Amino acid sequence: MSAQNLKIVTAAQMVAIEQASERNGVSTDTLMEQAGLAAAKVARDELGSILLPTAGTNLLVLVGPGNNGADGLVTARHLRRWGAELAIYVVSKRPDPDPKMQLALRYGVNVYYADDDPSLEELEQLIGRSRMVIDAVLGTGRARPLEGSVKQIAQRLNSRRSQANRPLVLALDLPTGLNADTGEVDPAGLVADLTVALGFPKVGLLTFPGVELVGRLKAVDIGLPVGMPEEKVIDLELLTPDWVGAQLPVRPVNSHKGTFGHLLVVAGSRNYVGAAFLVAQAAIRVGAGLVTLATPESVYPIVAGKLTEVIHLPLPEDSEGRIHPSAVDVIRPKLSSYDALAVGSGMGWSGGTAEFLEQLLLDGSPIQLPVVVDADGLNNLSGLTNWWQRRSGPTVVTPHPGEMATLTGTSTPEVQQDRVQSARRWSAQWGVTVALKGANTVVADAEGLARVSPFANPGLASGGTGDVLTGIIGGLIAQGLTPELSACCGVYIHGQAGEVVTQKLGDAGTVATDLIQELPETIKWLKQAAGQSQIINLFA
């Protein structure tokens, strides 16, 4: 089966999928057993990653009244079967009879009840000796405010987060207190270190402020039948490494530099020299065969001293060191040499730069090459009337929320309130691919399909990282990927490289050039994840 992205579902969609699964011969009980086993394996792997053997390790499972609690009981059973010292703390009354509880008891788990522990002293002791606490209290069926013992227990566990020897918190499907559909969080919502999405990740896991409760997100297969109509109609997906890796260009043995395209980068100004460097260098590092960097004349000698692998095209400039409108006359005769264009990074925002961009991309004889527009390119576009109706070539725009607000005449809070809907709405209206940057970047195409990045990394909140993304996307377009696929793959490559850098350096102090250095290794890893064939070493 070819690599696929994961669907991102609402609570109602997940119910429909589970009901369809039942009709297709896979019962809810079977799904529950598969979910609990998969979650137990994740917990076991996580314990191994911190050099703690599962056998003899004290673990605590917080169990709620519904199916999420039942998933937790299955998880507990398997962890006990593998040798962990397992305590179950029943937060709310369970059904009677309770088959999952009976099975867990057969394996010797210890069960405690919140009703018998009004002061929560027993809970405090259990937490204190546990290496991991598994949150199986409330799943997708609960959207009301937390109250009573559930609220108190969440608060007690959250209060431990500042302690050096606190337990890891693993949430099953959703952290307790997070709304599956909206991402809204209860003030007492439980903060997880790792959330295991069962079957498909829920919308709220990837929507702020819910993201802040999720920690790392891992989705597990629970045995749902593949390709059901109820799944296929969902038009929101989570980007996955195997899918991204499968889209990346294959590099034949008989390749040459012309095989992998020629990208024209139009970027930079006297005040923003670094942006031009970052876009061009990122494009090279993701495999573009040739890159030409077109910058103002005063910028050219600076970037030429740093970029030895690119072709340079100095452009006329205005008195402030920005690209002059007449630069179009320098670029246009050379257009047949290029396969794609990346424009806007660091170019400044003025009447002259807007005129240059208008002549280059819009009326008259606009460039028909696939184009990725970023940063000041977007700010300049925002002042051009109905720019989307006057742009006829394939286009990707990569705004951060502030630039999106400027482009749309709205506000940043409005954009951020529903990022998926914002990206979809304006992608459809403009007829372009929109990559709305930020935590969990959203890529939407004009047909309504939206894909979400799994990465929410504060380490990328530094100047120049957006320019790196522009270079990645432009470099992939030049190699022959469609603009929409280039945006999706570029966003994932950028995010994964950021994760690697953060693991090495921490979440503060990362600079854009750190990302660039990781791009080749990231692409190599993604191709391996997708099973793309590698060159065999005949001389080992």
Buried (B, 14 or more C-beta within 10 A) or exposed (E): EEBEBBBBBBBEBBBBBBEBBEEEEBEEEBBBBBBBBBBBBBBBEBBEEEEBEBEEBBBBBBBBBBBBBBBBBBBBBBBBBBEBBBBBBBBBEBEEEBEBBEBBBEBEBBBBBBEEBEEBEBBBEBBBEBBBBBBBBBBBBBBEEBEEBBBBBBBBBBEBEEEEEBBBBBBBBBBBBBBBBBBBBBEBBBBBBBBBBBBBBBBBBBBBEBBBBBBBBBBBEBBBBEEBEBBEEBBBBBBBBBBBBBBBBEEEEEEEEEBBBBBBBBBBBBEBBBBBBBBBBBBBBBBBBBBBBBBBBBBBEBBBEEBEEBBBBBBBBBEEBBBBBBBBEBBEEEBEEBBBBBBBBBBBBBEBBBBBBBBBBBEEEBBEBBBBBBBBBBBBBBEBEEBBEBBEBBBBBBBBBBBBBBBBEBBBEBBBEBBBEBBBBBBBEBBBBBBBBBBBBBBBBBEEBBBBBBBBBEBBEBEBBBBBBBBBBBBBBBBBBBBBBBBBBBBBBBBBBBBBBBEEEEBEEBBBBBBBEBBBEBBBBBBEBBEBEEEEEEEE
